Amino acid sequence: MPVLLFLIDTSASMNQRSHLGTTYLDIAKGAVETFMKLRGRDPASRGDRYMLVNYEDVPLGIKAGWKESHATFMTELRNLQANGLTTIGQSLRTAFDLLNLNRLVTGIDNYGQGRNPFFLEPSIIIAITDGNKLTSGSGVQDELHLPLTTPLPGSELTKEPFRWDQRLFSLVLRIPGHASVEPEPLGGVPPDDSAITPMCEVTGGRSYSVFSQRMLNQCLESLVQKIQSGVVINFEKTGPDPPPVEDAPPEVKSGPQPWHCCHKLIYVRPNPKTGVPIGHWPIPESFWPDQNSPTLPPRSAHPHVHFSCLDAEPMVIDKVPFDKYELEPSPLTQYILERKSPHTCWQVFVCNSAKYSDLGQPFGYLKASTALNCVNLFVMPYNYPVLLPLLDDLIKVHKFKATIKWRQSFESYLKTMPPYYIGPLKKALRIMGAPNLLADNEYGLSYSVVSYLKKLSQQSKTEYDRLIASIGKKPAPEPGIKVRWRGGGAISLAQRRDFTQLLQSITGESASMPQELSSKEFQGFHLALLNKSLKPQSLRNPYDIPRSQLLDQLSRMRRNLLHTSIYQLHSVPIAQMGNYQDFLKAAPQPLRDADPEQPKRQHTFGNPFKLDKKGMMIDEADEFVTGPQNKGNKRPQGDSSPMQGGGGPKRRRCMSPLLRLGRAYTPPVTPPASPRPTADAEGSDDEPDFVINHLNENHYSPERSLEPECPAPGPVTPTPLDPLENHTDYPAAAGQGVGESGGLSPEFRPQRYLSPTALKRQILSECIEVNNQLRALITKEIRKPGRHYEKIFHLLKEIQGTLDTRLIFLQNIIKEAARFKKRVLIEQLENFLEEIHNRANNMNHMNVL
């Protein structure tokens, strides 16, 4: 199961733009997605595990680890932002520690007991950066340095932070900001000269210097081919060079050659049946294990294997298992293949692996394939030139019945073999069918070392669980500036008893302030600090701020108060632009409505199909009218208004300008007065005509201001009129006995007479109430499908108020009809409006005459 870890540079320099118009960070995100598409073509990619790490501190820098799903990986990739420093050393250490976190638990490294190439977890780290200077909190660095301290248990057992099955590749973006006129060079992609290149070469990888989008795609295709199961080994020549081949041309070169030292991969192929690599023999350690030693010496990440150029005969015995690994193409493989000697081999050694020899004993050999198309590494038992003849004699001569002389030779061999080969040798003898010839000494390590390794395994498991639990969690809120109450004996302005009178004397209006305010209301508040390097400043006096820092301090106060940035508001990924509901949930709780009776507005952002229109032809920004309208509005049941019934529709949200006119003012509801017995029936029928005629004293004129809510001022004489007899029984709330100042009239007025101000208020309240009811009924009729508009025009004839009021009312009705695209109704309403204009002009002409 290959592990593909992407290390994305999120420093601020990744915000620079290329000539393609995209930032380096966007190019990096697109490169990751392209790589995954190319890798998905391979059937072996079903077992891939993707991880994501950026340049933030641990654990915030780990965006996707061992437990995160593919969807989480893609989400975190899209949400990356470039706003930090180029701390690539710390980020590389984080990536290696994340990969090595579970190795001690699974026992892959097998410390002190040889290196098993078939125990591996192939991992590839792909770093995408811009190759700029390495910046950190301490300054700018010229070289790449990885931190020495790490919380990973057992890190002291390996000299390097990486392992032999982990390779680092880097894509260094060098795409210019302006398109180059020169044609791109053809051929391979050159390595980059940035600080990360030596680290790539040490791990067995390489770097790519990317100058164009074409080169980037070429690099991604090359990286897909690099995903191979294998381990990296250092091959070094020991001894003299081999003699030249007879047919080969004479070599003139002298000194070290490229094939003398190669740092390449050996392919560990998985078993076709099980999908897991299978092997038998380890590569020996570079030290002789001592059972009395309390500690283990640290090993290098890549084993140093020395090969001797002396030709030897390849040895293979039936029933004796061996391991065969193919070498990655390198100058060494090219040199061996050019010699064209597939029947000879070069023995391989590990220095200090034997007890009494510096070079050690051979544990295998390098040999070219018979077809001369590759070079293979054969891993055999330790000191196989001695063991294989003994096993051959045991099988063919002694028929698995060991003699005393054979046992003596076998025991002398065991003294030169490292103790950790006893276990593999037992398995090999069992496969051969030979009797048990070895003692039960499995480890060859001291008790303190075995106990220490078990303790490290438990600590690694604990650290693994802790890190997995911390990934994805939001950081704890940092302490900001605490708001402290500095009240003491001083009383705030809002708590003064004469505050209402003071405010009224200044503005002329009364303040609706709470009578009691908690002086410690904001005591637990904290002002957040967006800039971590900024120290909290408790400035009590604005004059304490230096003049040169006024603008900066004001900007900080604004950011701390709003806790947002204008740049972050407009940097929303495309995939999240429609998540308006999530934005509402994260938004702070709004203040309560000033009018609790007001219907709440529901958001329908981004989804025109969210509403249940039920076949109604309504606007997308509006919502269907359902449910009772007068919820919470308790009115007496005796009112004869057609909108007082509980079965009327409830208006949840309406954007109509017609219905918004009456929301600002709700007229007082007064019960209708009982008619007097002496009142004439004809007088009561003429009452609406009187109101209309009375308001028609001010006819429509363009020179006068349009005020639809109140009649224009005019001479009103308080003469007793018979049609107003029914209005004398209204209570004082309707204007009875109330003067302009709101108090009682200084002179006695009979109950059947009204003052001019009270008369205006009475007429105005009736006009508003009637018009509001008509407005709701007409809007309901407009919303109905069909072309039955007789009821609308019947209701329009009952509009109360001046000519200006009726004209504006009719214009709003036309706008409402336009919202629902009622073209026939609009045409009839315009004709009706023109008729009213003509009638008003004729009336003005008669008044002039």
N, C-alpha and C positions, 0 to 999 in steps of 0.2 A: 504494500500500500504506500505509494509515494506521497510525501508531504511537500506541498508547494507553498512556501511562505513568501508573501510579497511585502517588501519593506519600502514604503512610499515616503519620499521626502516631503514633509509638510512645513518646511521653512518658508519664510516670507518671500524668499527669492523665487519660489515656484509660481508666484503670481505674475511673473514676466510673460509677455505675449510673444509668440512667434509670428512669422509672416503669414501663417495660416489664419491668424485672428484669434486663436485659442491660447489659453495659458498653459504653462508647462504641467500644472497639476491636472488640467483637463486632458492633456495628451497622455499623462501617466494613467489616468483612469481608463481612457479608451484603450491603452495598450494592454491593461490587465484583462479587459473584456475580450479583446481580440485574441489574446493568448488562450483564454479559456475556450473560445470557439474553436481555435485550431486544435487544441488538445482534445476537445470533445469528439473529434473525428476518429480517434483511436479507441478501439473497444476496451483497451486496458485502462482507460481513464475512469471507469466506473468506480474504482477503488481509491481515487485521488482524494486527498484531504487538503483543503485550502485554509490558509491562515493569513491574517492581515495585521501588520504592525506599522505604526508611524513613529514620528520623532517626539512624541510626548513622553512624559515620565511614566514609570510603572505604577499602577496597572492601567492607567488611562491610555497608554500607548498601544496596548494589546486590544485591538478591535474585534478580532475573531481568533479564537484559540482552538483547543481540543474539542470542546463541546458545542460550539456555535454551528448553526446550520448554514446551508448555502444561501438561503434568503437573508440571514443576518449578515453574512459576508458581503453580499451585494449592497445591502442597505448602508452598512458602515463605509463601504467604498465610495458610494455616491455622496455621503455626508462629510467626507474629508475636507478640511479647510487648511489653507497655507497661512499660518500666522505665528510660527515659532522660530527657533534657531536651528542651525545645522548641527545637531548633536548626533552625528551618525555613529560615533563610537559607542555611546551609551545605548543607542537603539540596536546596534548589531549585537551587543552583549545581551540585551533583552531578548532578541530573536534566538540566539543560541541557547540561552537558559530555558526559553520556552520549549525548544525542541528536546533539550536534554533532561527535562523535568521528570520524565517517566522512565528513563533508561535504567536507573538503579532498581526500580521496582520490578521491571521485566527481566533484568539481568542480561541485557544485550551486551554490555561492555565486558563482562566476565573478567573482572580485574584479578590479576595474579594467576590466572589459569589459562593463559594463551588467548589469542585473538581468533575468533571464529568468523570467517567471512560470510558464512551463511546465517549468522545472527546479525541482522542489519535492519535498519529503518531508513531507507533512502530518502534524503531530504534535499531540496534545492531552494536556496534563498535567492530571490530575484529582487535586487535593489534598483529602484528607479529614482534618479536624482539629477540635479543640474550641474554637479561637479564644482560648485562654488566653494569659497573658503569655509573651513570648519569653524563655526562660531558656537560659543557656549557662554555660560554666565561668567566664566573667568577670563574670557578674551577670545582672540583668534588664534587657531592652531594651524601649523603647516603640515603636520603629519597626523595620521590617524592613530589614536591610542584608545584601546579598550580598557574599561575600568578593571582593576585587579580584584576588587571586592565584589562579591556576589552572594545573594542569599541562598543560592543553590547548594544543597548538601552534597558532599563528595566531589566538589569541583577541584579540590586539591589533588585528586588522583590522576588528573590529566593536565599536562603542561599548557595546552592550548584551550581556548574556550569552545572550540568546535570538535567534531569527531570525524572519523575517516569515511563515514557515509554521508557527510554533509558538505555541500559545495555552494559557493557564493558566486553569482553572476550579477553584473551591474549593467544597467542601461543608462549611460550618461547622456543627457539631452543637450545637444549643442546646436539646436535648430535656430538659425538667426532670426532677428526681428524683421529683416528686409530680405526679399527674395533675391537669391544670387543669380547673376547673369551667366556665370560660367556653368557648363554642363557638369553633372555629377559624375565622379569617377566610378568606373565599373569595377567589379571584383568584390572581394570580401570587405567586411567592415573592420577598420583598424581598431586596435585597443586604445583606450583613453589614457591620458597621463595624469589623471586626478589621484587623490590620496587613497581612494578605495581600490585602485587597481592592484597594488601589492597584496592586499588582503584577499582579493579574488584568486590570484595566482597561488597563494599559500594553501588555500582550501581545495585546489584542483579545478577552479573555475576560471573565468576570464571576464574582462570588461569590454563593452562595445561603445564606441564613440558615434553617436547618432547625429547626423547632420540634415536629415530630411525624413519625410514620412515614408518614402520608399525604403530607406535604410532601416527604419524602425520595423517595418513589416518583415524585412529580411532577417533582422535580428530575432524577432519573435518566432519565425519559422525555425531558425537555428536552435533556439532555446527549447522548442518542443522536441527536437531530435535529441537534445541532451538529457532528457528524462530517461535515465537508464538505471537499472538496479545493479549496484556495484559499490566497491570501496576503493579508496585512493591509497596507493602504495608508492613509496620512494624506492626506486631501483637505482643502485649504485654499483659501478664496476669495481671489482677487487682483483688484484693480480695483473699480469701482463695482458696485452691485447692478443686476440687470437691470430694465428698465422693466416696469411692471405690465401684465398682460394685459388686454385690453379687457373681457372678460366677468368677470374676477376681481374680487372686492370690494377696495376700497382698503385698503392695509396702514397701520396706525397705528403699529406698533411701530418703534422706532428702537434703534440700537446693535447689538451682535453678536447674531446669531441662531443657533439650534442647527445650522442647515444650513451655516453658514459654515465650520465645522471639524468634520469627521467622521473617526472612526478605525474603519474598517470593512473587511470582507473582500470580496474579489472572487473569485468562483467560477471555478476552472480545471477545466473539464469534461474528463474523459479521452476519448480517441477511442473510439467504440463498437467499432471493428474490432480495434484493438490493445490497448485498455485503458490506454494511456499518453497523457498530454496532448501535443499537438503545437502548436507555435507558430513564429513567424518573427522577430518583432521584439522587442528588449529595451526595458526602461524605462531611460532614460539615467542615468548617474552624476551626482552633484551636484558634479563637478569636471571640469575639462578635463585629460585625461591628457597628461603631458609625458614625452617619450622621454628626457630628460636627468635626470629625477627618480630618485634611488636608492631611494625608498620610496613606498608608497602611503598616502594619507591614510585614516584610519579612516572607515568609513561607518556610518550609523545603521541599525538593524535594519529599520525601516519607512521606505520612501521617502516623501518629502514631495512630493506632487503638487499643484500649484496649478492651479486652473481659473478661466478668465475667463468672466464672465457675458455677454459680447458674443455675440450670435447670429451663427453662421456656417453656411455651407452644408456639409453632409457630403459628403466627396469619396471616391469609390470608383471605381477604374478596373479594367476587365476585365483578367484575367491578372496583376494586381499583388496579391500576397497581403497579407492583413491579419489581425490577431488581434482576437477579440471576447470580452469577459469581462463576466459579469453581476455587478452590485453587490448586496451584501447590503442588505436593507431598512434604511433609516436616515432621519433627517430630511432629508438631501440628496436621496435618491431620492423621498421623499414630496413635496418642494417642486418637483422637476422634473416629476413626473407631474401635479401639480396645475396646472401651466401649460398642459398639453395642447397641446404643440407638438412633435409627433414628427418634423417635417421640418427642425428647426433643431438645432444642437449647440453645446456649449461646449468650446473648445479647452483642452487640458491642457499644463502645462509642468513642468519641473524646474529650479529655480534653479541658476545657475552651471554648467549643462550645456554652454552655448555658450562659444566662445572670447572673444568680444567683447561679450557681453550678460549682464546679471545675471539677468534672467528666463529667458533661453534661448529656444529655438525650440520650437514645438509639435511634439509627437510623437504626438498622437492627440486624441480628443475624447470628451465624454460626450453621449449621445443617448438619448432615451426610445424605447422600442420602438413599433412601429406600433400595436399593440393597447393601448398605455399600461398595461401590467401590470408592467413592470420597466424599469430603466435599465442601459444597457450602456456599457462602456468599450472604445472602439475604439483599438487600438495600431497606429500606422502607422509608416512610415519617419520618421526624424528630419527635421524641417522639411518635412513632406509637402506644404504648399502650394506649395513651389518644385519639389520632385522630381516629383510626380505629373503636372503639366502637361508637364514635359520628357519623361517616359516616354510620355505620351499622344501627344506629337508624334512620338516615335521610332517608335511602333507605327503610327499612322494616317497621318502625313504622310511620314516618311522611310522607312517600310517596313523598319525595323531597319538602315538604312544611315545612320550618323551623319555629319552634315556638320561642317565646321570650326566654324561658328558654334554648332552644337548642342554640340559638344565643349567649346568655350570656356565656354558656359553651364553645362554639366555639371561641368567642373573647378572653376568658381567655387563651385558648390554643394558640392563635395567639401571645399573649404576650410572651410566652416562646419559640416560634419558631423563628429562625433567619430570617431576612427579605428576604434573597435571596431564601427562599423556597416558596415565594408567587407565583412566575412564574410557577414552576413545579406543585404546588397545583392547580393553575387555570386550567392547562392542564388536570390534573387528574379529576377535577370536570366536565370539559367539556366532557371527555370520559365517565364519569358515567352518564351524562345527568342531572346533578344538576344545579340549577340556579347559577348565578354569586354572590358569597358571599364575595368577596374580593375587596379591594380598589386597584386603579391603582398605586401602589407603587412598581415598578418593581425592582429597583436596591438596595435600602437601603444603598447607598454610598453617600458621600458628593459630592457637585458639583466640588470642586477642585480635588477630586480623579478621578471622571469621566473625567474631562478635561485632567488630567495628563495621563490617560490611552489612550485617543484618540491621544494625542500628541506623546506618545511613539509608537503608531501604525504607525503614519506618518513617524517618524524617522526610524523605522524598515524597512519600505518600501523603504526609500531612501538609507539606508545602504545595503539593499538587492540588489538593482539595482546597486549600486556602486561596491559591491563585485563581483557580477555576471559579470560585465563588465571588471573587472580586472583579472579574471581567464583566463589563457591561454596566456596572453600578456607577451612578453619578457621584462626583466628588462631594465630600462634605462641605457645607457652606463655610466659607472663610469668615472669620470675625471681622466685621467692619467697624464703622464709627458708631458707638452706642449713643443713643439719644438719652440724655439725662435731664431730669427736671430741675431747673434752677429757680423754682418759685420762691420758696422761703416766705418772707412776709409780704412780698410784692404781689399785687393782684393784677391779673391780666385785664386788658381793656374790655374783653367780652364779658367779664364777670362783674364789672362795675354796675351798680344799681341804676345809675343815670345813663347807661349805655344806650337804652332805647330812646330816651329823650334827646341825647346827644346826636344820635344818628338821624332822628326825625328833624332836628333843627338844621342839619346840614343838607340832607337830601329831600326833606319834605315827605318822606315815606316812613311808615312804621316797619320795624324789622321783626321778622318771625324767628328770633334766635331762641335756643333753649334756655330755660331759666337757670339751670345748673349745669356746669361743665366740669368734668373730672380733670383736675390739674395734673394727674399722672396718666393721662390717656395714652401718651406716646412714650411712656417710660421704657417699655421693652422693645422699642424699634431699633433696628440696625441699618445703617446706610452701607450698602455694598461697595467694595472697592474693585473696579474692573482692572485697574493697574496694580499688579502684585507688588511691584517695586515701590509704589507710592506709600509712604507712611501716613497713618491717620493724623489729620491736623484738626485739632479742636479749637477753631478760631471763634471766639465769642464776639469779637468786634470786627466788622468789615474793614475798618481802617487799619487793622493789623496786617492785612495782605499787602505785600509790596506791589508797587505800581507795575513792575514788569511781569507780575504773575497774575494780574487781574483776569485776563482772558482765559488763561489756563485753569485758574481756580473756578471760574464760572462754568467752563466746559465740564470740569470734573463734577461739579455740583449737579449739573443737568443730567449727566450720565448716571450718577448715583441715584438721583431721584427717579428717573424714568427706567433705569435698569435695562437699557436696550441701546442698540447702536443702529444708526441709519444704514450702515453697510450690511449688517446682518439681516435686516428686514428685506432687503432686495437680493439676498443670496440664498434663495430657497431652491432646492433641487426641483427639476421638472416633475419628477415622480410624486412630489409632495405638494404641488401647487393646488391640487383639488381637495386636500384634507382640511376643509374649512371647519368641520366639526371638531377635529382635534385641536385646531387653533382656538376655538371657542372654549374648549375644556381647559386649556392651559392658560387662558386669559384670566386676569383677576376678576373677582366678583364685582359686577357693576353696582352702583348705588340704587337704592330702591326708587320706584317711581313716585313722583310728587303726587300724582293722582292715582290712588289704588283702584279706582273704578275704571281707569283707562284699560282697554284691551291690550294684552301683551303682544308685541310684534315678534313673529317667528321668522327666522332666517331661512331663506331658500336659495342660498348662494350655490352656484355651480351645478344645479341639477334641476332643469326645467320640468322633469317628469316626476318630481318628488311629490307634488301635490295631487290630491284626489279630486279632480275637477268634476267628476260625475257627469260628463257630457256638457258641462257649461262652457260657453264661449267667454272666457275671462282672460285677463292679462296674466303674463307669467309672474309679474311682480306682486300679484294679488293672490288672495286665498279664498276658497269657496266659503260662502256664508252658511254656517250650520249652527244649530243649537239655539237656545234662548238668547235674545239680545240684551234684555234688561236684567242681567244677572247681578244681584246685589243692589239694584236701584229700586228701592221700595217706594212705590207710589200708591196712592189710594186707589182702590178698585172702582171707585165711583167716577173716575175721570172718563170722559167720553172720547178721549183721543184714540185714534186707530192704532197708535204705536204703544199703548200702555199694556196690551195683552201679553201674557207670558209666553205665548206661542210664536212671537215674532223671531226673526233670525238674529243671531248674535254675530256682530261684525268683529272678527278677530283682527284683521288688519286691512286697512284700506288706504290706498295711495291717491284716491280721487281728490282733486282740489275742491270738488263740490262738497264732499262730506267733511272736509277739514275745516270749513269755515265756521261751523257751529261748535267745534270742540273747545275753543278757547273760552267760551262763556256758556254756562249752563243756566238757563233762566229759572227763577224760583217757580215751583209748581203750587198753584193755589187752587183750592176746591172751587167749583163753580157755585155762584150764589143762586139761591132759589129765587125764582121770579116773584115779583110782588103781585099781589092779587089785583091791584088797581092798574097794573101796567097794560098797555095796549099791545095786542099781538102784532099789529102792524109795525109798532115801534121796535119790537125785538127783531123782527125780520129785516128791518132797515139798518140794523146796527153795523154789519160789515160794510154796507155801502157808505155809511157815515165815516167809518174809519178810513176807507179808501179815499173818499172825497176830501176828508180832512187832510190826508197826507198828500193829496194831489195839489195842494196850494203851491208847492214848489215844483214846477214842471221841469222836465229835462232841458238842460242848457249846457253847452260845452264850456261856458265860461265859469261854471260852478264846480267846486271840488266834488268828487264822487266818494261818498261815505255810505256804504251799503248797510252798515249796522245801526245807524241812527239817522233820523230825519234832519234835514237842513233847518237851521233856525228860522223861525218865522213868527209873526204876531199871532199869539193865541189868546183869545179873550175868554175869561172864565164866566161866560154867560151861561145860564142854565139852559140845557137842551134836553128835550124829551127823549131822544134816542139814547142818552147816557144814563137814564134812570137806573138801569140794571147794574151800572158800575158803582153806584154809591154804596152798595152793601159789601164791597171788598174790605178786608182788614187793613190796618195801618201799614202792613208790609208792602201793600200795593201802592202806597202813596197817600193814604188818607191822613190828613192833618199833619203832613211832614213838609217842612220847608226845604230850601236849598241847602242849608247848613246841616241838615239831618236831625235837628231838634224840633220841639213843638212850635207851631206858628204862634207868634205873639198875639194875633188877633183871632177872635172867634169866627170860625167858618162853619156854616151849616153842613150837615153830613152829605147832602145831595150835591154840593159844589166841590170841585177839585181845584187845587192851585195849578198854575201853568207848569211848574216843574213836575208835580205829581202826575199831571195829565200826560206829559211827555213820557215819563217812565212807564206809566200804565200802557200807553199805546205801543211803546217800543218793546216791552216785554211780551205783549200779545203778538206783535209782528214776528218777533224772533221765534216764539214757540210754534206758531203756525207754520212759518217757513221751514223750520227744522223738521217738522213732521212731513211736510210736503217734500222736502229734499230727500228724506229716507224712502218715501213711497215711490218717487219718480226714479230714483237710482235702482230700486228693486225692479221696477217695470222695465228699465233699460236693459238690465241683465238677462231678462227672460228672452228665450229664443222666439223667433217669429217676427211678424211685422204688424202686430196689433197695437197701434199707438194711440187709439182713441182715448184711453184712460189717462195717458200722459198729458194730452192737451186739455183734458177736462181738469186735471190737477193744476196745470199751469194757469188756468183762469182764476184760481183761488189764491194766488200769491198776494201777500199783504205787503204794504210799504210804499215808499215813494217810487217814482218812475226810475230813478237811478238804481234803487234796490232791485226792481223787477228786471231791468235790463242786465245787470250783472248776474242775477240769478239765472236768467235765460242763457247767457253766454257760458256759464259754468255747466249748464245742462248740455250745451252743444259740445263742450270739451269732453264731458263724460261719455256722450254718445260716440265721439271720435275714438275714445280708448277702445271701444268694442266694435269699431268699424261699421257702425250703423249708418250707411250712406243715405238710405232713403229717409231715415229719421232726421239726419242732419239737414238734408235739403228742406224738409217740412219745417224744422225749427228755424232755419234761416228765413224762410218766407214769413213765419209767424213773427220773428224779430223785426223784419222789415215792415210788417203791418203795424206793429206797435210804434215804430218810429214815425210812420206816416200819420197815425192817429195823434201822436203827441205834437207833431208839427201843425196839424190842423187846429188843435186845441190852442196852441200858442198864437196862431194867427187870429183866432176868434177873440182871444183875450186882448190882443193888440187893438182890434177893432172896437 
